[in-house]
Amino acid sequence: MVTVVTGANRGIGAALIAELARGGQTVRGCARVPGPGQIPLDVTDAESVAGLGRALDGQPVDLLVCNAGVYLDRHEGLSDGYAPDLWARSFAVNVTGVFLCVQTLLPHLQHAANATGLARVAIISSQMGSTQRAPGGSYIYRASKAAAVNLGRNLATDLRDLGIAVGVYHPGWVRTDMGGGAAEIDVDESASGLAARFGELDLASTGCFRTWDRRDHPI
């Protein structure tokens, strides 16, 4: 089984690489600043994403994990913050980058689905992307992660007949550079739960929005 993980050089991405490899998968990590053996990938650059497709050279991809993400508006204020550039950069990574990766690797996913009957796409979103929960603040990050949920659910509809299942996941509040030191769980606990959720994803559950610990998340 071949898995591709974006945003794989640190945090949840790096932990997912280790967890999935322990499960016997062949894992190709990708990052803007790649670690040893990883594929260089800037998800905001169409040519860089095209290079990912070339690097895989027709290889089937059983699981694509779209993990690359940014949280740029953590300390912005409503009266004078949230500059247009922050919106553009955030959506370029958190939404457009997901779409470009799925679009580029679609032939690789189809190759795997044709061979085994199923390929999977896992999109890492956040509980902050739930439109049913609106505590305020972090408008850009929340909007981009809500868009990622919407994107994943619509991709699920269009890819079902190709044998490709799409799931969207909240990884938990994780102790990373993004999540901060006060977060609830560590990266290994998140990665272990997420890997189990990816393994459960099938065409019956495609379009799901779930948490790392197997709960359906409010959309």
ChimeraX attribute file (.defattr): number of C-alpha atoms within 10 A of each C-alpha:
attribute: neighborCount
match mode: 1-to-1
recipient: residues
	/A:1	13
	/A:2	18
	/A:3	21
	/A:4	23
	/A:5	25
	/A:6	29
	/A:7	24
	/A:8	29
	/A:9	21
	/A:10	17
	/A:11	19
	/A:12	25
	/A:13	24
	/A:14	20
	/A:15	20
	/A:16	26
	/A:17	24
	/A:18	17
	/A:19	21
	/A:20	21
	/A:21	15
	/A:22	11
	/A:23	10
	/A:24	10
	/A:25	16
	/A:26	16
	/A:27	22
	/A:28	19
	/A:29	25
	/A:30	26
	/A:31	21
	/A:32	18
	/A:33	15
	/A:34	18
	/A:35	15
	/A:36	8
	/A:37	9
	/A:38	18
	/A:39	23
	/A:40	19
	/A:41	25
	/A:42	22
	/A:43	29
	/A:44	21
	/A:45	15
	/A:46	16
	/A:47	12
	/A:48	16
	/A:49	22
	/A:50	17
	/A:51	17
	/A:52	21
	/A:53	19
	/A:54	13
	/A:55	12
	/A:56	15
	/A:57	10
	/A:58	13
	/A:59	16
	/A:60	22
	/A:61	26
	/A:62	24
	/A:63	26
	/A:64	26
	/A:65	26
	/A:66	26
	/A:67	26
	/A:68	26
	/A:69	23
	/A:70	16
	/A:71	19
	/A:72	16
	/A:73	19
	/A:74	13
	/A:75	11
	/A:76	16
	/A:77	12
	/A:78	10
	/A:79	6
	/A:80	7
	/A:81	11
	/A:82	18
	/A:83	11
	/A:84	10
	/A:85	9
	/A:86	17
	/A:87	17
	/A:88	12
	/A:89	16
	/A:90	24
	/A:91	23
	/A:92	20
	/A:93	22
	/A:94	28
	/A:95	27
	/A:96	21
	/A:97	25
	/A:98	26
	/A:99	19
	/A:100	19
	/A:101	22
	/A:102	20
	/A:103	15
	/A:104	17
	/A:105	24
	/A:106	21
	/A:107	16
	/A:108	23
	/A:109	28
	/A:110	22
	/A:111	20
	/A:112	23
	/A:113	20
	/A:114	15
	/A:115	12
	/A:116	11
	/A:117	13
	/A:118	21
	/A:119	31
	/A:120	28
	/A:121	28
	/A:122	24
	/A:123	26
	/A:124	28
	/A:125	30
	/A:126	24
	/A:127	23
	/A:128	20
	/A:129	23
	/A:130	20
	/A:131	15
	/A:132	11
	/A:133	11
	/A:134	11
	/A:135	7
	/A:136	8
	/A:137	14
	/A:138	18
	/A:139	18
	/A:140	23
	/A:141	24
	/A:142	22
	/A:143	20
	/A:144	27
	/A:145	26
	/A:146	22
	/A:147	20
	/A:148	25
	/A:149	29
	/A:150	18
	/A:151	19
	/A:152	28
	/A:153	19
	/A:154	13
	/A:155	20
	/A:156	24
	/A:157	14
	/A:158	12
	/A:159	19
	/A:160	18
	/A:161	10
	/A:162	16
	/A:163	20
	/A:164	28
	/A:165	30
	/A:166	32
	/A:167	28
	/A:168	29
	/A:169	27
	/A:170	26
	/A:171	23
	/A:172	22
	/A:173	19
	/A:174	22
	/A:175	19
	/A:176	16
	/A:177	9
	/A:178	15
	/A:179	16
	/A:180	11
	/A:181	12
	/A:182	10
	/A:183	13
	/A:184	11
	/A:185	16
	/A:186	18
	/A:187	21
	/A:188	18
	/A:189	17
	/A:190	22
	/A:191	25
	/A:192	17
	/A:193	19
	/A:194	27
	/A:195	17
	/A:196	15
	/A:197	20
	/A:198	23
	/A:199	10
	/A:200	12
	/A:201	21
	/A:202	19
	/A:203	20
	/A:204	9
	/A:205	13
	/A:206	23
	/A:207	23
	/A:208	21
	/A:209	27
	/A:210	23
	/A:211	23
	/A:212	23
	/A:213	17
	/A:214	15
	/A:215	12
	/A:216	13
	/A:217	17
	/A:218	13
	/A:219	15
